[in-house]
Amino acid sequence: MSALLGPADRDRNRVPETRLAPITPDAYRAFLASDTGAALGAGFLQCPSWAEVKEGWRTQLLGWGPEPERDRLTGVALVLLRQFPGTRKYFAYLPEGPVADWADPDVDGWLTPLLHHLRAAGAFAVRIGPSPMYRRWDAARLKSLTGPGRRVTDVLASEVDPLGTAVAERLRARGWRRCGDSGTGDDGDAQPRHVFHVPLAGRTPDDLWSGLNQEWRRNVRRAHKAGVEVVVGGAAELPDFYRLLRITEERDGFRLGRSLAYYQRQYAALNAEEPGRMKLYLARHDGEILAAHTMITVGRRVWYQTGASADHRREVRPSNALQWRMLIDAHALGADMYDMRGVPSTLDPGERAYGLLRWKLGTGGQVVETLGEWERPLAGTANHTLYRAFQAYLARR
């Protein structure tokens, strides 16, 4: 049939070639705000402002499309480049990205140009974080199946995402390795592999309230009766948030390793990009800040990013009051999803980490296993050798 078509007919029927090129921050943000960009659901780690938060990394903003240089885009990516000590080579990292159509059957049409571009830019390896989900577990199902030594992945999932399964198969077939697959657990990921989602679309505030378990509802009422006041603070209260965060890290046995300057930089950069993108919620009781949580909004999705609380007066339940207010505010903003970020994968009540999962399960949402992060060295014997050295370097750190 094609032989019967004239040159003009063939031109009209030809699918435009997907090309990759550097783009401006304005073009990038315009794409995220478009219907196509909104449908792809970019997270805050793929916003241009995130490049200003990360120190010690070079950054690139890239766009795919038939004419990316004219802002005709079908996908975008924020690339962070970390120089390997003693070399002129870079490790390329796309946190929770790229923002692309992972359902596209021609994934090579946009993924291959990315690899070629990164190799030309001096990258020896690349890590990505595909956006499709893999598995989901309802809170009620997990709460009923806790036990010694048990983990989330031991429980039959409430739902398996076919797109996530297909993307994983495609990446493996193309030489990508899922971080952490060579060992146990998910320690290979920089971002949490298991996260917690509270769906908001199609629900009323009454639905959200009834979705809380009895303990949560009781604690929210207790906070209200005790006079806990929840307000939205600002940059001036970030030192109070950080002071409480250090107390929380000591109490709960974790260390994020971030400075006050990091959160100040994050707050300034994200809100300069879009006013109100990052908010600091405070819970006060008798004039004292007892808890502080950060919230980030991009499009129709809201994240509870980091929470901190004092060691004293915990009986007035400031953190429950904060989360309920943030949940209601996210709903009022028209968000489809309230993302409570990472949760541990343990279902063993005897493990210290289980407390965080138990707390989030009380909101009635879902534990979601993402596809995790995937890596591969770029073509060339030297790059493969450097990639192995880089993995050994990270292991020593």
C-alpha positions as CSV (number, residue, x, y, z in Angstrom):
1,M,0.0,0.0,0.0
2,S,2.8,2.4,0.8
3,A,4.1,2.2,-2.7
4,L,0.8,3.7,-3.9
5,L,1.2,6.8,-1.7
6,G,2.9,9.9,-3.0
7,P,5.7,11.7,-1.0
8,A,3.2,14.2,0.5
9,D,0.9,11.3,1.7
10,R,3.8,9.5,3.3
11,D,4.9,12.7,5.1
12,R,1.4,13.2,6.5
13,N,1.3,9.6,7.8
14,R,4.8,9.6,9.2
15,V,5.0,9.5,13.1
16,P,7.1,12.5,14.2
17,E,10.5,11.4,15.4
18,T,11.1,11.9,19.1
19,R,14.2,14.0,19.8
20,L,16.0,15.0,23.0
21,A,17.5,18.4,23.7
22,P,18.3,20.7,26.6
23,I,15.3,23.0,27.4
24,T,14.8,26.1,29.5
25,P,13.3,26.1,33.0
26,D,10.3,28.0,31.7
27,A,9.7,25.5,29.0
28,Y,10.1,22.7,31.5
29,R,7.6,24.2,34.0
30,A,5.1,25.0,31.2
31,F,5.2,21.3,30.2
32,L,4.5,20.2,33.8
33,A,1.5,22.5,33.9
34,S,0.1,21.3,30.6
35,D,-2.5,18.6,30.4
36,T,0.1,16.1,29.1
37,G,2.5,16.9,31.9
38,A,-0.2,16.7,34.5
39,A,-1.3,13.3,33.2
40,L,2.3,12.0,33.6
41,G,2.2,13.0,37.3
42,A,5.6,14.5,38.0
43,G,6.8,14.5,41.6
44,F,8.6,17.3,43.3
45,L,12.0,15.7,42.8
46,Q,11.6,16.3,39.1
47,C,10.8,20.0,39.4
48,P,13.4,22.4,38.1
49,S,13.6,24.0,41.6
50,W,15.0,20.7,43.0
51,A,18.2,21.4,41.2
52,E,18.8,24.4,43.5
53,V,18.2,22.2,46.6
54,K,20.9,19.6,45.7
55,E,24.5,20.8,46.4
56,G,27.5,19.1,44.8
57,W,25.6,18.1,41.7
58,R,25.7,19.5,38.2
59,T,22.2,19.6,36.6
60,Q,20.6,19.4,33.2
61,L,17.0,20.0,32.1
62,L,16.1,17.9,29.1
63,G,13.0,17.6,27.0
64,W,11.7,15.0,24.5
65,G,9.5,15.8,21.6
66,P,9.2,16.3,17.8
67,E,10.7,19.7,18.2
68,P,12.0,20.2,21.8
69,E,14.0,23.3,20.9
70,R,10.6,24.9,20.0
71,D,9.0,23.6,23.2
72,R,7.0,20.9,21.5
73,L,7.4,18.4,24.2
74,T,6.2,14.9,25.2
75,G,8.4,14.4,28.3
76,V,11.0,16.0,30.4
77,A,13.8,15.1,32.8
78,L,15.8,16.7,35.6
79,V,19.3,15.1,35.5
80,L,21.7,15.3,38.4
81,L,25.3,14.7,37.6
82,R,27.8,13.7,40.4
83,Q,31.5,13.7,39.5
84,F,33.4,10.5,40.5
85,P,36.4,11.5,42.5
86,G,39.7,11.7,40.6
87,T,38.0,11.5,37.1
88,R,36.1,13.6,34.6
89,K,33.3,11.2,34.6
90,Y,29.8,11.5,36.1
91,F,27.1,9.4,37.7
92,A,23.8,10.5,36.3
93,Y,20.7,10.4,38.5
94,L,17.1,11.1,37.6
95,P,15.3,11.1,41.0
96,E,11.8,9.7,40.5
97,G,12.2,10.4,36.9
98,P,12.1,10.9,34.0
99,V,8.7,12.4,33.5
100,A,7.7,10.3,30.4
101,D,5.0,8.1,29.1
102,W,6.0,4.7,30.4
103,A,3.0,3.1,28.7
104,D,4.5,4.0,25.3
105,P,5.2,0.6,23.6
106,D,8.2,2.3,21.9
107,V,10.1,3.0,25.1
108,D,13.4,2.8,23.2
109,G,12.2,5.8,21.1
110,W,12.9,8.1,24.0
111,L,15.0,6.1,26.4
112,T,17.8,5.4,23.9
113,P,18.3,9.1,23.1
114,L,18.6,9.8,26.8
115,L,21.4,7.2,27.2
116,H,23.3,8.6,24.1
117,H,23.0,12.1,25.5
118,L,24.3,11.2,29.0
119,R,27.2,9.2,27.6
120,A,28.2,12.2,25.4
121,A,27.9,14.4,28.5
122,G,30.6,12.2,30.3
123,A,28.3,10.0,32.3
124,F,29.6,6.4,33.0
125,A,26.3,5.2,34.5
126,V,22.7,6.3,35.0
127,R,20.1,5.7,37.7
128,I,16.4,6.3,37.0
129,G,13.2,6.1,39.1
130,P,10.3,5.0,36.8
131,S,6.9,6.4,38.0
132,P,4.6,3.4,37.5
133,M,3.5,1.6,40.7
134,Y,4.2,-2.1,41.1
135,R,2.0,-3.5,44.0
136,R,-0.5,-2.1,46.5
137,W,-1.7,-3.4,49.9
138,D,-4.8,-2.0,51.7
139,A,-4.2,-0.9,55.3
140,A,-6.9,-3.3,56.7
141,R,-5.2,-6.3,55.0
142,L,-1.8,-5.5,56.4
143,K,-3.0,-4.8,59.9
144,S,-4.6,-8.2,60.2
145,L,-1.5,-10.0,59.0
146,T,1.3,-8.7,61.2
147,G,3.6,-11.1,63.0
148,P,7.2,-11.9,64.0
149,G,9.6,-11.8,61.1
150,R,6.9,-10.9,58.6
151,R,7.3,-8.3,55.9
152,V,4.9,-6.5,53.6
153,T,6.0,-8.5,50.6
154,D,5.1,-11.8,52.4
155,V,1.4,-10.7,52.1
156,L,-0.6,-11.2,48.8
157,A,-1.0,-7.8,47.3
158,S,-4.4,-6.2,47.0
159,E,-3.5,-5.1,43.5
160,V,-0.7,-5.6,41.0
161,D,-0.2,-2.9,38.4
162,P,0.2,-4.4,35.0
163,L,2.0,-1.4,33.6
164,G,4.6,-1.6,36.4
165,T,5.1,-5.2,35.7
166,A,5.6,-4.5,32.0
167,V,8.0,-1.7,32.6
168,A,10.1,-3.8,34.9
169,E,10.3,-6.6,32.2
170,R,11.2,-4.0,29.5
171,L,14.0,-2.5,31.6
172,R,15.5,-5.9,32.5
173,A,15.5,-6.9,28.9
174,R,17.5,-3.8,28.1
175,G,20.2,-4.4,30.6
176,W,18.9,-2.4,33.6
177,R,19.4,-3.7,37.1
178,R,16.9,-2.9,39.9
179,C,18.9,-1.4,42.8
180,G,19.1,-3.7,45.7
181,D,18.1,-6.8,43.8
182,S,21.5,-8.4,44.4
183,G,21.0,-8.3,48.2
184,T,18.1,-8.4,50.6
185,G,15.7,-5.5,51.3
186,D,15.7,-2.2,49.4
187,D,18.9,-0.6,50.7
188,G,20.0,0.1,47.1
189,D,17.4,2.9,46.6
190,A,18.1,6.5,47.4
191,Q,14.3,7.1,47.4
192,P,11.8,5.0,49.4
193,R,10.7,1.9,47.6
194,H,7.6,1.5,49.8
195,V,5.5,4.5,50.3
196,F,2.1,5.3,51.8
197,H,-0.8,6.8,49.8
198,V,-4.2,8.1,51.0
199,P,-6.5,8.4,47.9
200,L,-8.5,11.7,47.9
201,A,-10.2,11.7,44.5
202,G,-14.0,11.2,44.7
203,R,-14.0,11.3,48.6
204,T,-15.5,13.8,50.9
205,P,-14.0,15.1,54.2
206,D,-16.5,12.8,56.0
207,D,-15.2,9.9,54.0
208,L,-11.6,10.7,55.0
209,W,-12.7,11.0,58.7
210,S,-14.4,7.6,58.6
211,G,-11.3,6.2,56.8
212,L,-9.3,6.9,60.0
213,N,-9.2,4.0,62.5
214,Q,-10.7,4.5,66.0
215,E,-7.3,5.3,67.5
216,W,-6.7,8.1,65.0
217,R,-10.1,9.6,65.4
218,R,-9.7,9.5,69.2
219,N,-6.3,11.2,69.1
220,V,-7.5,13.9,66.8
221,R,-10.4,14.6,69.1
222,R,-8.0,14.5,72.1
223,A,-5.8,17.1,70.5
224,H,-8.7,19.4,69.8
225,K,-10.1,19.1,73.3
226,A,-6.6,19.8,74.7
227,G,-6.4,23.0,72.8
228,V,-3.8,22.1,70.2
229,E,-3.7,24.8,67.5
230,V,-2.5,23.9,64.0
231,V,-1.2,26.8,61.9
232,V,0.8,27.3,58.7
233,G,4.2,28.8,59.6
234,G,7.0,30.1,57.4
235,A,10.7,30.4,56.9
236,A,11.1,32.0,60.3
237,E,9.9,28.8,62.0
238,L,12.3,26.5,60.1
239,P,14.8,26.5,63.0
240,D,12.0,25.3,65.4
241,F,11.2,22.5,62.9
242,Y,14.9,21.5,62.7
243,R,15.3,21.5,66.4
244,L,12.3,19.1,66.7
245,L,13.7,17.0,63.9
246,R,16.9,16.4,65.7
247,I,14.9,15.3,68.8
248,T,12.8,13.0,66.6
249,E,15.9,11.4,65.0
250,E,17.4,10.7,68.4
251,R,14.2,9.3,69.8
252,D,13.3,7.1,66.8
253,G,16.9,6.0,65.9
254,F,17.3,7.4,62.4
255,R,19.5,10.2,60.9
256,L,18.6,12.0,57.7
257,G,21.9,13.8,57.6
258,R,20.5,17.1,56.5
259,S,21.3,20.5,57.9
260,L,19.0,23.4,58.7
261,A,20.5,25.2,55.6
262,Y,19.2,22.3,53.5
263,Y,15.6,22.9,54.6
264,Q,16.0,26.7,54.3
265,R,17.3,26.2,50.7
266,Q,14.5,23.8,49.9
267,Y,11.8,26.1,51.3
268,A,13.2,29.1,49.4
269,A,13.7,27.3,46.0
270,L,10.4,25.5,45.9
271,N,8.3,28.5,46.9
272,A,10.2,30.8,44.5
273,E,9.2,28.4,41.7
274,E,5.5,28.4,42.8
275,P,4.3,30.3,45.9
276,G,2.9,27.8,48.5
277,R,4.6,24.8,46.9
278,M,6.2,24.0,50.2
279,K,4.5,24.7,53.5
280,L,5.5,24.3,57.1
281,Y,2.6,23.2,59.4
282,L,3.0,23.8,63.2
283,A,1.1,22.3,66.1
284,R,1.1,24.6,69.2
285,H,0.0,23.9,72.7
286,D,0.1,26.5,75.4
287,G,2.1,28.7,73.1
288,E,4.8,26.1,72.5
289,I,5.5,24.4,69.1
290,L,5.3,20.6,69.9
291,A,5.3,19.3,66.3
292,A,6.1,20.5,62.8
293,H,5.6,18.8,59.4
294,T,6.5,19.9,55.9
295,M,4.1,19.6,52.9
296,I,4.8,19.9,49.2
297,T,2.3,20.3,46.4
298,V,2.8,19.7,42.7
299,G,-0.2,19.6,40.4
300,R,-2.9,17.3,41.8
301,R,-0.7,15.6,44.3
302,V,0.4,16.5,47.8
303,W,3.3,15.0,49.8
304,Y,3.8,14.9,53.5
305,Q,7.6,15.1,53.4
306,T,9.1,15.3,56.8
307,G,7.7,15.3,60.3
308,A,9.2,16.2,63.7
309,S,7.8,16.3,67.3
310,A,8.9,17.0,70.8
311,D,9.5,14.3,73.5
312,H,7.2,15.9,76.0
313,R,3.4,16.5,76.1
314,R,2.9,13.7,73.6
315,E,-0.4,12.9,75.3
316,V,-2.0,15.9,73.5
317,R,-1.3,14.2,70.2
318,P,0.0,17.2,68.1
319,S,1.2,15.0,65.2
320,N,-2.3,13.5,64.7
321,A,-3.8,17.0,64.7
322,L,-1.2,18.1,62.1
323,Q,-1.8,15.2,59.8
324,W,-5.6,15.6,59.9
325,R,-5.3,19.3,59.0
326,M,-2.8,18.6,56.2
327,L,-5.1,15.8,54.8
328,I,-8.1,18.1,54.8
329,D,-6.1,21.0,53.3
330,A,-4.8,18.6,50.5
331,H,-8.4,17.6,49.8
332,A,-9.5,21.3,49.6
333,L,-6.7,22.0,47.1
334,G,-8.3,19.4,44.8
335,A,-5.5,16.9,45.1
336,D,-6.1,13.3,43.9
337,M,-3.6,11.8,46.3
338,Y,-2.0,12.5,49.7
339,D,1.4,10.8,49.6
340,M,2.9,10.2,53.1
341,R,6.2,9.1,51.6
342,G,8.3,6.2,52.8
343,V,7.3,3.4,55.2
344,P,9.4,0.4,56.4
345,S,8.5,-3.0,54.9
346,T,8.4,-4.8,58.2
347,L,5.1,-6.2,59.7
348,D,6.8,-7.3,62.8
349,P,5.5,-5.4,65.8
350,G,8.7,-6.3,67.7
351,E,10.8,-4.2,65.3
352,R,11.3,-0.5,66.1
353,A,10.6,0.6,62.6
354,Y,7.1,-0.9,62.6
355,G,5.8,2.0,64.7
356,L,6.0,4.4,61.7
357,L,4.1,2.0,59.5
358,R,1.5,1.4,62.1
359,W,1.0,5.1,62.5
360,K,0.4,5.6,58.8
361,L,-1.8,2.5,58.5
362,G,-4.2,4.3,60.9
363,T,-5.2,6.7,58.1
364,G,-6.7,3.9,56.2
365,G,-4.6,4.3,53.0
366,Q,-2.4,1.9,51.1
367,V,1.2,0.8,51.2
368,V,2.5,1.1,47.6
369,E,5.6,-0.7,46.3
370,T,7.1,1.5,43.6
371,L,9.2,0.0,40.8
372,G,12.2,1.3,42.8
373,E,15.3,2.7,41.2
374,W,17.2,1.1,38.2
375,E,20.8,1.5,37.1
376,R,23.0,0.6,34.2
377,P,26.5,1.4,33.1
378,L,26.7,3.2,29.7
379,A,28.3,1.6,26.7
380,G,32.1,1.2,26.8
381,T,34.5,-1.1,28.7
382,A,36.0,1.9,30.7
383,N,32.5,2.9,31.8
384,H,31.7,-0.7,33.0
385,T,35.0,-0.7,35.0
386,L,34.3,2.7,36.5
387,Y,30.7,1.6,37.4
388,R,32.0,-1.3,39.4
389,A,34.5,1.0,41.2
390,F,31.7,3.4,41.9
391,Q,29.6,0.7,43.5
392,A,32.5,-0.3,45.7
393,Y,33.0,3.4,46.6
394,L,29.3,3.7,47.7
395,A,29.5,0.5,49.7
396,R,32.5,1.9,51.6
397,R,30.6,5.1,52.3
